[in-house]
Amino acid sequence: MDLKNQIIKLLTESEPLRSGKITEILDADRKEVDKILKELKKEEIVISPKRCFVSIKK
């Protein structure tokens, strides 16, 4: 499973998370996670319910 799908799965199964926590849980590169989160926000798959947190758009 690629990192993008891992992030989507993680956010689907959890409460809103910070990008640092996502990086820690998935043991991934922080820059790569931030880049993917930016893409997902642009595609309107994730939202930011409060500052610095992301979650899946319902």
Biopython code that builds the backbone (N, CA, C, O; Angstrom):
import numpy as np
from Bio.PDB.StructureBuilder import StructureBuilder

atoms = [
    (1, "MET", "N", (0.850, -1.177, 0.000)),
    (1, "MET", "CA", (0.000, 0.000, 0.000)),
    (1, "MET", "C", (0.897, 1.243, 0.000)),
    (1, "MET", "O", (1.852, 1.320, 0.774)),
    (2, "ASP", "N", (0.596, 2.200, -0.856)),
    (2, "ASP", "CA", (1.416, 3.398, -0.901)),
    (2, "ASP", "C", (1.104, 4.328, 0.273)),
    (2, "ASP", "O", (0.099, 4.155, 0.962)),
    (3, "LEU", "N", (1.957, 5.296, 0.488)),
    (3, "LEU", "CA", (1.852, 6.185, 1.651)),
    (3, "LEU", "C", (0.544, 6.974, 1.646)),
    (3, "LEU", "O", (-0.058, 7.182, 2.699)),
    (4, "LYS", "N", (0.105, 7.410, 0.478)),
    (4, "LYS", "CA", (-1.146, 8.181, 0.380)),
    (4, "LYS", "C", (-2.318, 7.369, 0.922)),
    (4, "LYS", "O", (-3.119, 7.878, 1.706)),
    (5, "ASN", "N", (-2.421, 6.120, 0.511)),
    (5, "ASN", "CA", (-3.505, 5.260, 0.984)),
    (5, "ASN", "C", (-3.363, 4.936, 2.465)),
    (5, "ASN", "O", (-4.368, 4.804, 3.164)),
    (6, "GLN", "N", (-2.133, 4.805, 2.954)),
    (6, "GLN", "CA", (-1.910, 4.558, 4.375)),
    (6, "GLN", "C", (-2.395, 5.748, 5.207)),
    (6, "GLN", "O", (-2.997, 5.569, 6.266)),
    (7, "ILE", "N", (-2.129, 6.958, 4.722)),
    (7, "ILE", "CA", (-2.571, 8.166, 5.426)),
    (7, "ILE", "C", (-4.095, 8.236, 5.449)),
    (7, "ILE", "O", (-4.686, 8.528, 6.489)),
    (8, "ILE", "N", (-4.733, 7.972, 4.313)),
    (8, "ILE", "CA", (-6.197, 7.995, 4.243)),
    (8, "ILE", "C", (-6.791, 6.965, 5.195)),
    (8, "ILE", "O", (-7.743, 7.264, 5.916)),
    (9, "LYS", "N", (-6.242, 5.760, 5.204)),
    (9, "LYS", "CA", (-6.737, 4.698, 6.090)),
    (9, "LYS", "C", (-6.574, 5.101, 7.552)),
    (9, "LYS", "O", (-7.496, 4.930, 8.349)),
    (10, "LEU", "N", (-5.409, 5.634, 7.907)),
    (10, "LEU", "CA", (-5.150, 6.050, 9.281)),
    (10, "LEU", "C", (-6.127, 7.134, 9.726)),
    (10, "LEU", "O", (-6.682, 7.059, 10.822)),
    (11, "LEU", "N", (-6.340, 8.136, 8.885)),
    (11, "LEU", "CA", (-7.244, 9.223, 9.248)),
    (11, "LEU", "C", (-8.699, 8.773, 9.307)),
    (11, "LEU", "O", (-9.492, 9.328, 10.068)),
    (12, "THR", "N", (-9.050, 7.776, 8.514)),
    (12, "THR", "CA", (-10.406, 7.230, 8.547)),
    (12, "THR", "C", (-10.681, 6.534, 9.871)),
    (12, "THR", "O", (-11.801, 6.563, 10.380)),
    (13, "GLU", "N", (-9.648, 5.909, 10.423)),
    (13, "GLU", "CA", (-9.811, 5.099, 11.636)),
    (13, "GLU", "C", (-9.475, 5.847, 12.925)),
    (13, "GLU", "O", (-9.485, 5.241, 13.997)),
    (14, "SER", "N", (-9.179, 7.151, 12.850)),
    (14, "SER", "CA", (-8.755, 7.871, 14.059)),
    (14, "SER", "C", (-9.399, 9.245, 14.149)),
    (14, "SER", "O", (-10.084, 9.701, 13.233)),
    (15, "GLU", "N", (-9.155, 9.888, 15.288)),
    (15, "GLU", "CA", (-9.576, 11.265, 15.465)),
    (15, "GLU", "C", (-8.611, 12.155, 14.697)),
    (15, "GLU", "O", (-7.602, 11.657, 14.197)),
    (16, "PRO", "N", (-8.881, 13.459, 14.582)),
    (16, "PRO", "CA", (-7.944, 14.344, 13.875)),
    (16, "PRO", "C", (-6.531, 14.246, 14.460)),
    (16, "PRO", "O", (-6.342, 14.184, 15.674)),
    (17, "LEU", "N", (-5.554, 14.234, 13.559)),
    (17, "LEU", "CA", (-4.153, 14.087, 13.958)),
    (17, "LEU", "C", (-3.303, 15.222, 13.384)),
    (17, "LEU", "O", (-3.654, 15.832, 12.374)),
    (18, "ARG", "N", (-2.187, 15.488, 14.046)),
    (18, "ARG", "CA", (-1.185, 16.414, 13.511)),
    (18, "ARG", "C", (-0.306, 15.649, 12.517)),
    (18, "ARG", "O", (-0.170, 14.429, 12.609)),
    (19, "SER", "N", (0.278, 16.365, 11.583)),
    (19, "SER", "CA", (1.126, 15.696, 10.592)),
    (19, "SER", "C", (2.317, 15.004, 11.252)),
    (19, "SER", "O", (2.759, 13.957, 10.780)),
    (20, "GLY", "N", (2.833, 15.568, 12.323)),
    (20, "GLY", "CA", (3.943, 14.933, 13.042)),
    (20, "GLY", "C", (3.564, 13.585, 13.621)),
    (20, "GLY", "O", (4.362, 12.648, 13.601)),
    (21, "LYS", "N", (2.349, 13.485, 14.136)),
    (21, "LYS", "CA", (1.868, 12.222, 14.698)),
    (21, "LYS", "C", (1.662, 11.194, 13.579)),
    (21, "LYS", "O", (1.964, 10.014, 13.762)),
    (22, "ILE", "N", (1.156, 11.626, 12.435)),
    (22, "ILE", "CA", (0.981, 10.735, 11.280)),
    (22, "ILE", "C", (2.351, 10.196, 10.861)),
    (22, "ILE", "O", (2.508, 9.003, 10.604)),
    (23, "THR", "N", (3.334, 11.091, 10.797)),
    (23, "THR", "CA", (4.704, 10.698, 10.444)),
    (23, "THR", "C", (5.234, 9.651, 11.413)),
    (23, "THR", "O", (5.844, 8.662, 11.007)),
    (24, "GLU", "N", (4.991, 9.883, 12.702)),
    (24, "GLU", "CA", (5.464, 8.963, 13.743)),
    (24, "GLU", "C", (4.778, 7.601, 13.638)),
    (24, "GLU", "O", (5.445, 6.568, 13.700)),
    (25, "ILE", "N", (3.461, 7.589, 13.482)),
    (25, "ILE", "CA", (2.702, 6.336, 13.427)),
    (25, "ILE", "C", (3.098, 5.504, 12.206)),
    (25, "ILE", "O", (3.276, 4.290, 12.309)),
    (26, "LEU", "N", (3.233, 6.159, 11.052)),
    (26, "LEU", "CA", (3.530, 5.437, 9.815)),
    (26, "LEU", "C", (5.034, 5.270, 9.566)),
    (26, "LEU", "O", (5.435, 4.639, 8.589)),
    (27, "ASP", "N", (5.859, 5.833, 10.447)),
    (27, "ASP", "CA", (7.309, 5.780, 10.296)),
    (27, "ASP", "C", (7.707, 6.223, 8.886)),
    (27, "ASP", "O", (8.399, 5.510, 8.159)),
    (28, "ALA", "N", (7.242, 7.430, 8.524)),
    (28, "ALA", "CA", (7.465, 7.955, 7.182)),
    (28, "ALA", "C", (8.264, 9.256, 7.246)),
    (28, "ALA", "O", (8.486, 9.803, 8.326)),
    (29, "ASP", "N", (8.688, 9.739, 6.093)),
    (29, "ASP", "CA", (9.412, 10.989, 5.979)),
    (29, "ASP", "C", (8.452, 12.163, 6.147)),
    (29, "ASP", "O", (7.411, 12.203, 5.491)),
    (30, "ARG", "N", (8.783, 13.112, 7.011)),
    (30, "ARG", "CA", (7.889, 14.240, 7.327)),
    (30, "ARG", "C", (7.565, 15.070, 6.081)),
    (30, "ARG", "O", (6.417, 15.468, 5.886)),
    (31, "LYS", "N", (8.557, 15.331, 5.247)),
    (31, "LYS", "CA", (8.329, 16.131, 4.039)),
    (31, "LYS", "C", (7.356, 15.430, 3.100)),
    (31, "LYS", "O", (6.494, 16.071, 2.499)),
    (32, "GLU", "N", (7.495, 14.125, 2.976)),
    (32, "GLU", "CA", (6.617, 13.349, 2.101)),
    (32, "GLU", "C", (5.181, 13.373, 2.628)),
    (32, "GLU", "O", (4.237, 13.539, 1.855)),
    (33, "VAL", "N", (5.016, 13.209, 3.938)),
    (33, "VAL", "CA", (3.681, 13.241, 4.552)),
    (33, "VAL", "C", (3.041, 14.613, 4.332)),
    (33, "VAL", "O", (1.872, 14.695, 3.956)),
    (34, "ASP", "N", (3.794, 15.684, 4.560)),
    (34, "ASP", "CA", (3.265, 17.040, 4.364)),
    (34, "ASP", "C", (2.852, 17.276, 2.914)),
    (34, "ASP", "O", (1.831, 17.908, 2.646)),
    (35, "LYS", "N", (3.651, 16.763, 1.985)),
    (35, "LYS", "CA", (3.348, 16.905, 0.557)),
    (35, "LYS", "C", (2.041, 16.179, 0.212)),
    (35, "LYS", "O", (1.201, 16.717, -0.510)),
    (36, "ILE", "N", (1.878, 14.970, 0.725)),
    (36, "ILE", "CA", (0.666, 14.187, 0.451)),
    (36, "ILE", "C", (-0.556, 14.839, 1.105)),
    (36, "ILE", "O", (-1.629, 14.881, 0.504)),
    (37, "LEU", "N", (-0.401, 15.344, 2.326)),
    (37, "LEU", "CA", (-1.519, 16.020, 2.995)),
    (37, "LEU", "C", (-1.955, 17.258, 2.216)),
    (37, "LEU", "O", (-3.148, 17.548, 2.122)),
    (38, "LYS", "N", (-0.998, 17.978, 1.664)),
    (38, "LYS", "CA", (-1.317, 19.155, 0.850)),
    (38, "LYS", "C", (-2.135, 18.733, -0.381)),
    (38, "LYS", "O", (-3.114, 19.392, -0.732)),
    (39, "GLU", "N", (-1.732, 17.638, -1.031)),
    (39, "GLU", "CA", (-2.471, 17.119, -2.187)),
    (39, "GLU", "C", (-3.891, 16.703, -1.787)),
    (39, "GLU", "O", (-4.859, 17.002, -2.486)),
    (40, "LEU", "N", (-3.995, 16.009, -0.647)),
    (40, "LEU", "CA", (-5.304, 15.538, -0.190)),
    (40, "LEU", "C", (-6.227, 16.698, 0.163)),
    (40, "LEU", "O", (-7.435, 16.611, -0.061)),
    (41, "LYS", "N", (-5.685, 17.774, 0.706)),
    (41, "LYS", "CA", (-6.490, 18.966, 1.002)),
    (41, "LYS", "C", (-6.976, 19.592, -0.289)),
    (41, "LYS", "O", (-8.128, 20.015, -0.385)),
    (42, "LYS", "N", (-6.097, 19.654, -1.288)),
    (42, "LYS", "CA", (-6.452, 20.224, -2.585)),
    (42, "LYS", "C", (-7.561, 19.395, -3.253)),
    (42, "LYS", "O", (-8.454, 19.944, -3.899)),
    (43, "GLU", "N", (-7.491, 18.067, -3.086)),
    (43, "GLU", "CA", (-8.501, 17.162, -3.653)),
    (43, "GLU", "C", (-9.756, 17.095, -2.781)),
    (43, "GLU", "O", (-10.717, 16.403, -3.117)),
    (44, "GLU", "N", (-9.737, 17.824, -1.651)),
    (44, "GLU", "CA", (-10.848, 17.881, -0.700)),
    (44, "GLU", "C", (-11.193, 16.516, -0.103)),
    (44, "GLU", "O", (-12.360, 16.212, 0.142)),
    (45, "ILE", "N", (-10.165, 15.700, 0.128)),
    (45, "ILE", "CA", (-10.333, 14.406, 0.784)),
    (45, "ILE", "C", (-10.156, 14.573, 2.286)),
    (45, "ILE", "O", (-10.824, 13.911, 3.080)),
    (46, "VAL", "N", (-9.238, 15.476, 2.670)),
    (46, "VAL", "CA", (-9.047, 15.772, 4.092)),
    (46, "VAL", "C", (-9.367, 17.238, 4.357)),
    (46, "VAL", "O", (-9.308, 18.080, 3.461)),
    (47, "ILE", "N", (-9.708, 17.519, 5.614)),
    (47, "ILE", "CA", (-9.964, 18.882, 6.053)),
    (47, "ILE", "C", (-9.144, 19.164, 7.307)),
    (47, "ILE", "O", (-8.567, 18.255, 7.905)),
    (48, "SER", "N", (-9.103, 20.406, 7.686)),
    (48, "SER", "CA", (-8.415, 20.795, 8.913)),
    (48, "SER", "C", (-9.477, 21.325, 9.887)),
    (48, "SER", "O", (-9.852, 22.495, 9.824)),
    (49, "PRO", "N", (-9.962, 20.448, 10.795)),
    (49, "PRO", "CA", (-11.021, 20.864, 11.709)),
    (49, "PRO", "C", (-10.566, 21.908, 12.722)),
    (49, "PRO", "O", (-11.375, 22.707, 13.196)),
    (50, "LYS", "N", (-9.285, 21.906, 13.055)),
    (50, "LYS", "CA", (-8.689, 22.949, 13.888)),
    (50, "LYS", "C", (-7.237, 23.094, 13.478)),
    (50, "LYS", "O", (-6.674, 22.205, 12.839)),
    (51, "ARG", "N", (-6.645, 24.190, 13.837)),
    (51, "ARG", "CA", (-5.302, 24.524, 13.380)),
    (51, "ARG", "C", (-4.306, 23.388, 13.619)),
    (51, "ARG", "O", (-4.216, 22.845, 14.721)),
    (52, "CYS", "N", (-3.564, 23.042, 12.575)),
    (52, "CYS", "CA", (-2.495, 22.034, 12.605)),
    (52, "CYS", "C", (-2.986, 20.583, 12.675)),
    (52, "CYS", "O", (-2.166, 19.670, 12.768)),
    (53, "PHE", "N", (-4.273, 20.356, 12.633)),
    (53, "PHE", "CA", (-4.819, 18.996, 12.648)),
    (53, "PHE", "C", (-5.493, 18.698, 11.317)),
    (53, "PHE", "O", (-6.005, 19.602, 10.657)),
    (54, "VAL", "N", (-5.493, 17.429, 10.926)),
    (54, "VAL", "CA", (-6.191, 17.014, 9.715)),
    (54, "VAL", "C", (-7.086, 15.807, 10.028)),
    (54, "VAL", "O", (-6.798, 15.007, 10.918)),
    (55, "SER", "N", (-8.174, 15.708, 9.271)),
    (55, "SER", "CA", (-9.047, 14.550, 9.378)),
    (55, "SER", "C", (-9.718, 14.328, 8.028)),
    (55, "SER", "O", (-9.677, 15.194, 7.154)),
    (56, "ILE", "N", (-10.327, 13.179, 7.869)),
    (56, "ILE", "CA", (-11.029, 12.840, 6.633)),
    (56, "ILE", "C", (-12.302, 13.668, 6.532)),
    (56, "ILE", "O", (-13.024, 13.837, 7.515)),
    (57, "LYS", "N", (-12.567, 14.175, 5.353)),
    (57, "LYS", "CA", (-13.801, 14.926, 5.109)),
    (57, "LYS", "C", (-14.957, 13.943, 5.067)),
    (57, "LYS", "O", (-14.901, 12.960, 4.328)),
    (58, "LYS", "N", (-15.988, 14.185, 5.835)),
    (58, "LYS", "CA", (-17.124, 13.253, 5.909)),
    (58, "LYS", "C", (-18.267, 13.709, 5.080)),
    (58, "LYS", "O", (-19.300, 13.040, 5.032)),
]
sb = StructureBuilder()
sb.init_structure("model")
sb.init_model(0)
sb.init_chain("A")
sb.init_seg("    ")
for serial, (resi, resn, name, xyz) in enumerate(atoms, 1):
    if name == "N":
        sb.init_residue(resn, " ", resi, " ")
    sb.init_atom(name, np.array(xyz, "f"), 0.0, 1.0, " ", f" {name:<3s}", serial, name[0])
structure = sb.get_structure()
